[in-house]
Amino acid sequence: MAIITTSANELMQPIHDRMPVILEEEDVAGWIAPATKLEKALAMLKPCSSARMVVGPVSRLVNSARHDGPECVARVSQMVPDQS
């Protein structure tokens, strides 16, 4: 498995200069098809539209691979200091 990154979109730029590539739904089949030409596949590696995303605080549980559940990405009302 690999996470392919690209430059950050407008929403992500204040957080980081890179972000994971998020494929458009219509590109998924082409991405996994062995016959897809390299140029077409590379064109899919672009920042996701900011309109498809939301930003908000989440639990610090997301910072550890030991945690894997919906509580990692559940929106929290405020950031609290890390207790670990």
C-alpha positions as CSV (number, residue, x, y, z in Angstrom):
1,M,0.0,0.0,0.0
2,A,1.1,3.5,-0.7
3,I,-0.3,7.0,-0.2
4,I,0.4,9.3,-3.1
5,T,0.5,12.9,-2.3
6,T,0.1,16.1,-4.3
7,S,0.3,19.8,-3.6
8,A,-2.3,21.1,-1.1
9,N,-5.5,22.7,-2.3
10,E,-6.7,26.0,-0.9
11,L,-8.4,24.4,2.1
12,M,-5.3,22.4,3.1
13,Q,-2.6,24.9,2.5
14,P,-2.9,26.5,6.0
15,I,-2.4,23.0,7.5
16,H,0.3,21.5,5.2
17,D,1.9,22.0,1.8
18,R,0.9,18.4,0.7
19,M,-2.2,16.3,0.8
20,P,-3.1,12.8,-0.3
21,V,-4.5,12.4,-3.8
22,I,-8.2,11.8,-3.7
23,L,-9.4,10.4,-7.0
24,E,-12.5,11.7,-8.7
25,E,-15.2,8.9,-8.7
26,E,-15.1,8.8,-12.5
27,D,-11.3,8.2,-12.4
28,V,-11.2,5.2,-10.1
29,A,-11.8,2.5,-12.8
30,G,-9.2,4.1,-15.0
31,W,-6.7,4.3,-12.2
32,I,-6.8,0.5,-11.5
33,A,-7.1,-0.5,-15.2
34,P,-3.8,-2.0,-16.5
35,A,-4.5,-0.5,-20.0
36,T,-4.6,3.1,-18.7
37,K,-1.8,5.1,-20.4
38,L,0.8,6.6,-18.0
39,E,-0.1,10.2,-19.1
40,K,-3.7,9.7,-18.3
41,A,-2.9,8.2,-14.9
42,L,-0.5,11.0,-14.0
43,A,-3.2,13.5,-14.9
44,M,-5.4,12.0,-12.1
45,L,-2.8,12.9,-9.5
46,K,-4.1,16.4,-8.7
47,P,-5.4,18.2,-5.6
48,C,-9.0,17.3,-4.7
49,S,-11.5,20.2,-5.0
50,S,-11.8,22.1,-1.7
51,A,-15.6,22.0,-2.3
52,R,-15.5,18.3,-1.6
53,M,-13.8,18.6,1.7
54,V,-14.5,19.9,5.2
55,V,-12.0,20.9,7.9
56,G,-12.5,20.7,11.7
57,P,-10.8,19.6,14.9
58,V,-10.6,15.8,15.6
59,S,-9.3,13.9,18.6
60,R,-5.6,13.4,19.1
61,L,-6.3,9.7,18.8
62,V,-5.7,10.1,15.1
63,N,-2.0,10.7,15.9
64,S,-1.4,7.1,16.8
65,A,-1.7,3.9,14.7
66,R,-2.7,2.1,17.9
67,H,-6.2,3.7,17.4
68,D,-8.4,2.7,14.5
69,G,-12.0,3.6,14.7
70,P,-14.6,6.2,14.0
71,E,-13.6,8.1,17.1
72,C,-10.4,9.1,15.4
73,V,-12.2,11.2,12.9
74,A,-15.2,12.3,14.9
75,R,-15.4,16.1,15.2
76,V,-14.6,17.4,18.6
77,S,-15.7,20.7,20.0
78,Q,-12.3,21.8,21.1
79,M,-8.7,20.7,21.0
80,V,-7.4,19.3,24.3
81,P,-3.8,18.7,25.3
82,D,-2.4,15.3,24.5
83,Q,-2.8,13.0,27.5
84,S,-0.4,10.3,26.4
